[in-house]
Amino acid sequence: MRALSRFCPAGLCLTLLACWLFLAPASAETRVALVIGNGAYASTAKLPNPSHDAEDVAASLKRSGFEVLQGIDLRQADMQDLTIRFARAASKADVAMFYYSGHAMQYNGVNYLMPVDAVLSDEADLKRFVRVDDIVNDLQQAKNLRILILDSCRDNPLADMLKRSTTRAASIGRGLSKVEAPRGTIVSFSTQSGQTAADGSGRNSPYTTAFLKHIEEPQEIGEVFRDISSDVYDSSGKTQLPELSLSIIGKFYLNGPVSVTVAPAAPQAAPRADPCAAAEAHWKAADGIGTLGAYEDHLTRFPNCIFATLAKARIEGLKQKVALAPATGNPRSTKDFDGNWDVTLNCPPTGKAQGFTRALSATVANGVFHADAQSQGAVNRLEIDGQVPADGKTTLSARGTTGASTYTLNNLAPGSPYAFTVDAQFDRTRGTGKRNEARACGLVFVKR
């Protein structure tokens, strides 16, 4: 700094120093990535994209400050050697990423990655493959952020060979089985679990094309992967939706926005909550209910998130079914059920879970059902919501929190959230309903 001040005014020197600090990579953070592209298979169909995918992804990650271990068309021994090197590097890194393009398969719920010299005459040959669970364990050694990317849900002819040679063919699933992201981890598959992905006709697969488009953008890492998923879904004609599981706390940037200032920093406002953080969980609940009200509720809560387009499609489809349904001689209205209802929820004991009984006051307004109760002296809140159609037959969505000291539910610790659905049939005076799960809770609805 002293040498610099001889040649420029103090204000300009301060500006140059600020620029250098913001533009220079953070030397304290170490990033490592293992990138593998397997396409030249000896005993099954060759894949044209993986070698190009791996080359382009490796180059992109190097530009983002990663030390990249790269392998193309790896045999079994080479693949094992490279994964061992990656495990050692990940244990010393702040950020670790694993990217794989090539053939993979699931057997008995376990995912396997296939070297190019792999054969699969029976299930014993699976020991020559690389288990995805082992890669996930290696990633967990990184200190801050771990990312697993599998662009590998293609049709695998070797899986058919294994089906013919084993008596447990039912254990060979289509595509890959779901991997839940451990804490501090992002898991992204090229398509949903149990589905297959397209190879694409260009240099890269559809998923890797979207990945290369967004991974270097100065956006928060969760937003980057949501944008990747949206691009794949749109470019595939809404037929291929990547599987995305995020379990990260805070915001991470691979390429953060650059800003330069010489003024004293003003107090920073609290970071805004991610508006799409709960979109995936809410979508699964809404899609499980499958009613018009459930999809409309999702679209209202998450209008700009990844499942908004799907929600609109579901809503349009349900509205068309209603429009095409034959008219009845005595049509009924959802408002037939409007009013106040007394609801009794009775859950008998199941296993180690204690039984409980709850009395709730409910309302139906314009066909929308809502019940809400909170016990006294303990955090034990229960809400039931749903849409009541004209025929009175519906599925309600219930959410609750186990009591701090009153009871346990399905071995959940006190204070844990839980959810279930309730199948119900309403009429003008009385209806009954119960959960469609093994530990069913009975409900009685009586209109006042």
Disulfide bonds with the S-S distance in Angstrom:
Cys8-Cys13 1.86
Cys276-Cys305 2.02
Cys347-Cys441 1.85
